[in-house]
């Protein structure tokens, strides 16, 4: 039952039946997953040291956020002040339960990776079907509005494509999917990022091919290098053909228009995103934060549009430092398992997206973190209780033998 609830939650992530910021069907299924874990008294002690440190930083952030918002609630009497820490608590629960589940099951066959790979296919299929069902356009001359598909707004499509791509990249670097599966997932997530017309999504996801070229040039087998070379050659030839046959066609491409006018659009500036709020605060506000509701009031009824500046503004240097530690330990944990190329390919797209959008409320982000820290490349073996050993030649990016002990 736990597998079913978690599988369904990931698979149904694109289905939005209620307003943004509220509970969706995927959240209900996650709550059922939490309840099943507690009911079955699953052993939640074992984990990796890096994941435990991330969990510690995340717990401190949530604790401080709750305390800061409670003080703001007493001062203002505004119940909406308590909404933001509720999202933080849910994110903590998602990472905690999902990571422990993945970590405990990661040594038993390929069930965990199969759960993610198959649920990811369903989720991407639903998102793609929604885009086609509700309509979209790639031509600037026919453009009316950005598509939303089964989501509530286009940016959610874009962020979903980024996180789905990072999940597929985790599977690939863990040697759990073949190159054809990975290329297909990349193709669909790139398509979703483009049709969403999210500048942040398109610019975040485009870095993955660069890392892949780097990775394939030094680590992969000859056959996989040939597959990737054929893919990029085909894409390059199509682009050259379009430009040479009709140079105006690329100008009529909506995504091209969005990116080419990036520097001239008001909504792209960091000031509009709410970055200035932190620097406009008093010394004590910079240290302790101004609370989410006060930031909303000062920003003319808008939240801070950044995964990183939002907690820094709401909870000051103290809360912001706790929050940034989460991403530090995430990158560090992925580097330990997949090397620098793998870690950057997995972590950097969501991080780049988070510069101009607040992605902390998206539960798939915490599922991605939990999965990427729990799963290990094929070939890592168990030795004794709570100890794992990485053979020196097992993984593409692993050059030296590493041993670590679980807490």
C-alpha positions in Angstrom: 0.0 0.0 0.0 2.9 2.4 0.8 4.3 1.8 -2.7 0.8 2.4 -4.2 0.2 5.7 -2.5 3.7 7.0 -3.3 3.5 5.8 -6.9 0.1 7.4 -7.4 1.3 10.7 -5.8 4.1 11.1 -8.3 2.1 9.9 -11.2 -0.8 12.3 -10.5 1.4 15.3 -9.8 0.2 17.2 -12.9 -3.5 17.0 -11.9 -4.6 20.2 -10.3 -8.3 20.2 -9.2 -8.1 23.0 -6.6 -6.5 26.5 -6.4 -2.8 26.9 -6.3 -1.2 27.0 -2.8 -3.9 24.6 -1.5 -4.0 20.8 -1.3 -4.1 18.7 -4.5 -4.8 15.0 -5.1 -1.1 14.2 -5.1 -0.8 15.8 -1.6 -3.8 13.7 -0.4 -2.0 10.6 -1.6 1.2 11.7 0.1 -0.6 12.2 3.4 -2.0 8.6 3.0 1.6 7.4 2.4 2.7 9.2 5.6 -0.1 7.6 7.6 0.7 4.1 6.2 4.4 4.5 7.2 3.4 5.4 10.7 0.7 2.7 11.0 3.1 0.0 9.8 5.8 1.3 12.2 8.4 1.4 9.5 12.0 1.6 10.9 13.1 5.2 10.2 16.4 5.1 11.9 18.8 4.1 9.1 20.0 6.8 6.7 23.1 8.2 5.2 25.2 10.8 7.2 24.7 13.5 4.5 20.9 13.0 4.4 20.8 13.2 8.2 22.6 16.5 8.1 20.2 17.8 5.4 17.3 16.6 7.6 18.8 18.4 10.5 19.1 21.7 8.6 15.6 21.3 7.3 14.2 20.6 10.7 15.9 23.7 12.1 14.6 25.8 9.3 11.0 24.6 9.8 11.3 25.1 13.6 12.5 28.7 13.2 9.9 29.4 10.5 7.1 28.2 12.8 8.4 30.3 15.7 8.9 33.5 13.5 5.5 33.2 12.0 3.9 32.6 15.3 5.4 35.7 16.7 4.1 37.6 13.6 0.7 36.0 14.1 0.5 37.3 17.7 1.5 40.7 16.5 -0.8 41.0 13.5 -3.6 38.6 14.3 -3.6 37.6 10.6 -4.3 33.8 10.2 -2.6 33.8 6.7 0.7 34.3 8.5 0.6 30.6 9.5 0.1 29.3 5.9 3.8 29.5 4.9 5.1 27.4 7.8 2.4 24.8 7.0 4.0 24.4 3.5 7.4 24.1 5.2 6.2 21.4 7.6 4.6 19.4 4.7 7.9 19.7 2.8 9.8 18.4 5.8 7.4 15.4 6.2 7.6 14.6 2.5 11.4 14.5 2.5 11.6 12.6 5.8 9.1 9.8 5.0 10.0 9.4 1.3 13.7 9.4 1.9 13.5 6.9 4.7 11.3 4.7 2.5 13.6 4.9 -0.5 16.7 4.3 1.6 15.2 1.2 3.4 14.0 -0.3 0.1 17.0 0.7 -2.1 18.9 -2.5 -1.3 16.0 -4.8 -2.3 15.9 -5.3 -6.1 15.0 -2.5 -8.4 11.5 -1.9 -7.0 12.3 1.6 -5.8 13.7 2.8 -9.2 10.9 1.0 -11.0 8.4 3.0 -8.9 9.9 6.3 -9.9 10.6 5.4 -13.6 7.1 4.2 -14.2 5.3 6.9 -12.2 7.4 9.4 -14.1 6.2 8.1 -17.4 2.6 8.4 -16.3 3.1 11.9 -14.9 4.8 13.2 -18.1 2.1 11.5 -20.2 -0.7 13.2 -18.2 1.1 16.6 -18.5 1.7 16.2 -22.3 -1.9 15.0 -22.9 -3.2 18.0 -20.9 -1.2 20.4 -23.1 -2.6 18.9 -26.3 -6.1 18.6 -25.0 -6.4 22.2 -23.8 -4.4 23.6 -26.7 -1.1 25.4 -27.3 0.7 27.2 -30.0 4.4 27.6 -31.0 3.8 30.4 -33.5 4.0 34.0 -32.4 1.5 35.0 -35.1 -1.1 32.6 -33.6 -0.3 33.2 -30.0 -3.2 34.0 -27.6 -2.1 33.0 -24.2 0.3 30.6 -22.5 -1.1 27.0 -22.0 -1.8 25.6 -18.6 -2.9 22.0 -19.4 -3.9 20.2 -16.3 -2.1 22.6 -14.1 -3.3 26.0 -12.8 -0.7 28.2 -14.5 2.0 27.8 -17.1 4.9 28.2 -14.7 3.8 25.0 -13.0 4.2 23.1 -16.3 7.7 24.5 -16.6 8.7 23.7 -13.1 7.3 20.2 -13.4 9.3 19.6 -16.6 12.5 20.7 -14.7 11.9 18.4 -11.8 10.9 15.5 -14.0 14.1 15.9 -16.0 16.2 15.9 -12.8 14.4 12.7 -11.6 15.1 11.0 -15.0 18.7 12.2 -14.7 19.0 10.6 -11.3 17.8 7.3 -12.7 20.3 7.6 -15.5 23.3 8.3 -13.4 22.3 5.5 -11.0 22.5 3.1 -14.0 18.8 2.1 -13.6 17.5 3.2 -17.0 18.9 2.8 -20.5 19.9 5.6 -22.8 16.7 5.3 -25.0 14.4 5.8 -21.9 16.5 8.8 -20.8 16.5 10.4 -24.3 12.7 10.0 -24.6 12.1 11.6 -21.1 14.5 14.4 -22.0 12.5 15.0 -25.2 9.2 15.2 -23.5 10.4 17.4 -20.7 12.1 19.8 -23.1 8.8 19.9 -25.1 6.9 20.8 -21.9 9.4 23.5 -20.9 9.1 25.1 -24.3 5.3 25.0 -24.6 5.0 26.4 -21.1 6.9 29.5 -22.3 8.6 29.7 -18.9 11.8 31.5 -19.4 13.2 30.1 -16.1 12.3 26.5 -17.1 13.8 26.7 -20.6 17.1 28.3 -19.4 17.3 25.8 -16.5 16.7 22.7 -18.5 19.0 23.6 -21.4 22.1 23.1 -19.3 21.6 19.3 -19.0 22.7 18.5 -22.6 25.9 20.4 -21.9 26.7 18.3 -18.8 25.7 15.1 -20.7 28.1 15.9 -23.6 30.8 16.4 -20.9 29.8 13.1 -19.3 29.5 11.1 -22.4 32.8 12.4 -23.8 34.8 10.9 -20.9 32.8 8.2 -19.3 30.3 6.5 -21.5 30.5 3.4 -23.8 31.1 3.8 -27.5 27.5 2.7 -28.3 26.0 5.3 -26.0 28.2 8.0 -27.4 27.0 7.1 -30.9 23.3 7.3 -29.7 23.9 10.8 -28.2 25.9 12.0 -31.3 23.1 10.9 -33.6 20.5 12.7 -31.4 22.3 16.0 -31.3 23.2 15.7 -35.0 19.5 15.2 -35.9 18.4 18.2 -33.7 21.2 20.4 -35.2 20.2 19.4 -38.8 16.5 20.2 -38.1 17.4 23.6 -36.7 19.7 24.4 -39.7 17.1 23.2 -42.1 14.4 25.5 -40.6 16.7 28.5 -40.5 18.0 28.0 -44.1 14.6 27.3 -45.7 12.7 30.1 -43.9 14.8 32.5 -41.7 11.6 34.2 -40.5 10.3 31.0 -39.0 12.6 31.1 -36.0 11.5 34.7 -35.4 7.9 33.6 -35.3 8.7 31.0 -32.7 7.1 32.0 -29.4 9.8 30.5 -27.2 12.4 32.4 -29.2 10.5 35.6 -28.8 10.2 35.1 -25.0 14.0 34.4 -24.6 15.1 37.2 -27.0 13.1 39.8 -25.1 14.3 38.6 -21.7 16.3 41.8 -21.0 13.4 44.1 -21.9 10.5 42.5 -19.9 9.7 44.1 -16.5 8.7 40.8 -14.9 12.3 39.4 -15.4 14.0 41.9 -13.1 15.0 40.8 -9.6 13.4 43.9 -8.1 10.0 42.8 -9.4 10.7 39.3 -8.0 11.0 40.8 -4.5 14.7 40.7 -4.0 14.9 44.3 -2.8 12.6 43.6 0.3 15.4 42.0 2.2 17.9 44.8 1.6 15.3 47.5 2.5 14.7 46.0 5.9 16.2 47.1 9.2 19.2 45.4 10.7 17.1 43.2 13.0 14.8 42.4 10.1 17.8 41.3 8.1 18.8 39.0 10.9 15.5 37.6 12.1 13.2 38.2 9.1 10.0 40.1 8.5 7.5 37.2 8.2 5.8 36.1 5.0 2.6 38.2 5.6 4.6 41.4 6.2 6.6 40.7 3.1 3.4 40.2 1.2 2.1 43.6 2.4 5.3 45.4 1.5 5.4 43.8 -1.9 2.0 45.1 -2.9 0.2 41.8 -2.3 2.7 39.6 -4.0 5.0 36.9 -2.6 8.8 36.9 -3.1 9.3 35.0 -6.3 12.4 33.1 -5.4 13.0 29.7 -3.8 16.0 31.2 -1.9 15.2 34.9 -1.4 11.8 34.1 0.0 13.1 32.3 3.2 15.9 34.8 3.5 13.4 37.7 3.4 10.7 36.0 5.6 13.1 34.5 8.2 16.2 36.7 7.9 19.8 35.5 7.9 19.2 32.9 10.5 16.3 31.1 8.7 17.9 31.7 5.3 21.2 30.0 6.4 19.2 27.0 7.6 17.4 26.8 4.3 20.5 27.2 2.2 22.1 24.3 4.1 19.4 22.0 2.7 20.7 22.6 -0.8 24.3 22.4 0.2 23.9 18.9 1.7 21.8 17.9 -1.3 24.5 18.8 -3.8 27.1 17.2 -1.5 25.1 14.0 -1.2 24.6 13.7 -4.9 28.3 14.4 -5.5 29.2 11.5 -3.2 27.1 9.1 -5.2 27.2 10.4 -8.8 30.3 12.6 -9.0 30.3 16.3 -9.9 28.8 15.9 -13.3 25.9 13.9 -12.0 25.4 16.2 -9.0 25.3 19.3 -11.2 23.0 17.7 -13.8 20.6 16.7 -11.1 20.7 19.7 -8.7 21.5 22.7 -10.9 18.2 22.9 -13.0 15.9 23.2 -10.0 18.3 25.6 -8.3 18.5 27.9 -11.4 14.7 27.8 -11.7 14.5 28.8 -8.0 16.3 32.1 -8.7 13.2 33.7 -10.1 10.4 31.4 -8.9 9.4 30.1 -5.5 9.5 26.3 -5.9 9.6 25.3 -2.2 5.9 24.5 -2.1 6.2 21.9 -5.0 6.3 18.5 -3.2 8.0 16.9 -6.2 11.1 18.9 -5.3 11.4 17.2 -1.9 10.6 13.8 -3.5 13.5 14.5 -5.9 15.8 15.3 -3.0 14.7 12.2 -1.1 15.2 9.9 -4.1 18.5 11.3 -5.3 20.0 11.0 -1.8 18.7 7.5 -1.1 19.3 5.8 -4.4 22.8 4.6 -5.2 24.4 3.4 -8.5 24.1 -0.2 -9.3 27.0 -2.1 -7.9 27.1 -0.5 -4.4 26.9 -3.3 -1.9 25.9 -3.6 1.7 28.6 -4.6 4.2 27.5 -5.2 7.8 24.9 -3.1 9.5 24.6 0.5 8.3 27.7 0.4 6.1 28.0 0.7 2.3 31.0 0.3 0.1 31.5 1.7 -3.4 33.8 -0.6 -5.5 36.4 1.5 -7.3 35.2 0.7 -10.8 31.5 0.5 -10.3 30.2 3.9 -11.3 30.9 6.1 -14.2 31.9 9.1 -12.1 33.5 7.2 -9.2 37.3 6.9 -9.4 38.2 6.0 -5.9 36.7 3.6 -3.4 34.5 5.4 -0.8 33.2 4.0 2.4 30.7 5.7 4.6 28.8 4.7 7.7 25.1 5.4 8.2 23.9 7.1 11.3 
